[in-house]
Amino acid sequence: MDLNVWITSTIFEPIDALQDAYDATLGNNDTSLNEVKISISPNPANENVVIRSENTMMNSYKIYNILGKLITERTNFSPTNNIYLDVVNYPNGIYFISVYGENKEIVTKKLIVN
């Protein structure tokens, strides 16, 4: 098992992120029978964002601006139920976050950065 803790902010505790990563490995990976439940909070955001998944594992994401230009991409990290993002340096505006699991897109959500 490979558990990595990726922290982009001093607000999140590494041990909590490690626990989330471990807990995610214990979850059910089969989303075929369940509706995908992913939330982004806070939204609108100023500094930090947490993408939470209740019933599926996430292992990559892409963030696009309102024009469809790829802004940020992170792939092939250990599957998890929580992704922590730092959006302090993002210009104010509307972004779209595409979340992936098992090399397929799970969902795309809108994020507003103030």
Residue pairs with C-beta under 8 A, 6 or more apart in sequence:
1 25
2 78
3 18
3 21
3 22
3 25
3 78
4 21
4 77
4 78
5 14
5 17
5 18
5 21
6 17
6 74
6 77
6 84
7 14
7 17
7 84
8 48
8 84
8 85
8 86
9 47
9 48
9 84
9 86
11 47
11 48
12 48
12 84
17 82
17 84
20 80
20 81
20 82
21 78
21 80
23 81
24 57
24 78
24 79
24 80
24 81
24 82
25 78
25 79
27 55
27 56
27 57
27 81
28 34
28 55
29 56
29 57
29 79
29 101
29 102
31 55
31 56
31 101
31 106
34 55
34 56
35 55
36 53
36 55
36 56
36 106
36 107
37 53
37 54
37 55
37 56
38 51
38 52
38 53
38 54
38 56
38 58
38 99
38 106
38 107
38 109
39 51
39 52
39 54
40 49
40 50
40 51
40 52
40 97
40 109
40 111
41 49
41 50
41 52
42 49
43 49
43 110
43 111
43 112
44 112
44 113
44 114
45 87
45 111
45 112
45 113
45 114
46 87
46 88
46 113
46 114
47 86
47 87
47 88
48 84
48 85
48 86
48 87
48 88
49 84
49 85
49 87
49 111
50 82
50 83
50 84
50 85
51 58
51 61
51 82
51 83
51 85
51 97
51 99
51 109
52 81
52 82
53 81
53 82
53 99
53 106
54 81
56 101
56 106
57 79
57 80
57 81
57 101
57 102
58 79
58 80
58 81
58 83
58 99
58 100
58 101
58 106
59 75
59 76
59 77
59 78
59 79
59 80
59 100
59 101
59 102
60 73
60 74
60 75
60 76
60 77
60 99
60 100
60 101
61 72
61 73
61 74
61 83
61 97
61 98
61 99
61 100
62 70
62 72
62 73
62 97
62 98
62 100
63 70
63 71
63 72
63 73
63 85
63 95
63 96
63 97
63 98
63 111
64 70
64 71
64 95
64 96
64 97
64 98
65 71
65 93
65 94
65 95
66 93
66 94
66 95
66 96
71 90
71 95
75 100
79 101
83 99
87 111
87 113
90 113
91 113
92 113
92 114
93 112
93 113
94 110
94 111
94 112
94 113
95 110
95 111
95 112
95 113
96 108
96 109
96 110
96 111
97 108
97 109
97 110
97 111
98 105
98 107
98 108
99 105
99 106
99 107
99 108
99 109
100 106
